[in-house]
Amino acid sequence: MPADQDSSRGSGVKRARPPRRHEPPPQGARLAPIPNASARGGWGRTTTYDLIRKGEIRLVKVGRRSLIDMASVDAYIDRLLSVGK
């Protein structure tokens, strides 16, 4: 093999991607994408969709984007905490 060719190219080996880590939205953000809202609540994406379906948190469409009303997430967390008292 010539010295100018990279021997690792074309090997067909795919590297696994590291898992995505979504940060909670900045404090005071009123709308956030679903992964960020899930991080704020500490639950997963499926739970977020279940909470939307049940009407516990609000989904807002902005064009094609689906954003979560963070006030509804905070209100849901407050309801959970008040039940636990």
ZIVEN-V826498 format. One record per residue. OMEGA is omega in whole degrees, 0 to 359 (NA if undefined). BURIAL is I if it has 24 or more other ideal C-beta (glycine too) atoms within 12 Angstrom, else O. D_CENTER is the distance of its C-alpha to the mean C-alpha in Angstrom with 1 decimal. Layout:
OMEGA/BURIAL/D_CENTER, OMEGA/BURIAL/D_CENTER
This chain:
179/O/45.9, 184/O/46.4, 183/O/45.1, 178/O/43.0, 179/O/40.8, 183/O/37.6, 182/O/38.0, 180/O/34.3, 176/O/33.7, 182/O/33.8, 179/O/33.5, 180/O/31.0, 179/O/28.9, 178/O/25.2, 178/O/23.1, 177/O/20.0, 174/O/16.8, 181/O/15.3, 178/O/11.9, 176/O/9.0, 180/O/8.2, 179/O/5.5, 172/O/7.9, 180/O/8.3, 179/I/9.7, 179/O/13.4, 179/O/15.8, 177/O/17.2, 183/O/14.5, 179/O/15.2, 180/I/12.5, 175/I/8.9, 185/I/6.5, 180/I/4.8, 180/I/0.9, 177/I/4.0, 177/I/5.9, 179/I/5.1, 179/I/5.9, 181/I/8.7, 181/I/10.0, 178/O/9.9, 185/O/9.3, 183/O/7.5, 181/O/6.4, 178/O/10.2, 178/O/11.0, 179/I/9.0, 176/O/11.0, 179/O/14.1, 176/I/14.0, 181/I/13.9, 180/O/16.8, 180/O/18.7, 180/O/18.5, 176/I/17.2, 186/I/14.5, 174/I/15.0, 179/I/13.5, 177/O/15.1, 174/O/15.9, 188/O/16.8, 178/O/18.6, 183/O/16.6, 174/O/13.2, 181/O/11.4, 181/I/10.5, 174/I/10.4, 186/I/13.5, 175/I/12.7, 179/O/16.3, 176/I/15.8, 179/I/13.1, 179/I/15.7, 178/O/18.5, 178/I/17.0, 177/O/16.7, 177/O/20.3, 179/O/21.6, 181/O/20.4, 180/O/22.2, 177/O/25.3, 183/O/25.7, 183/O/25.8, NA/O/28.6
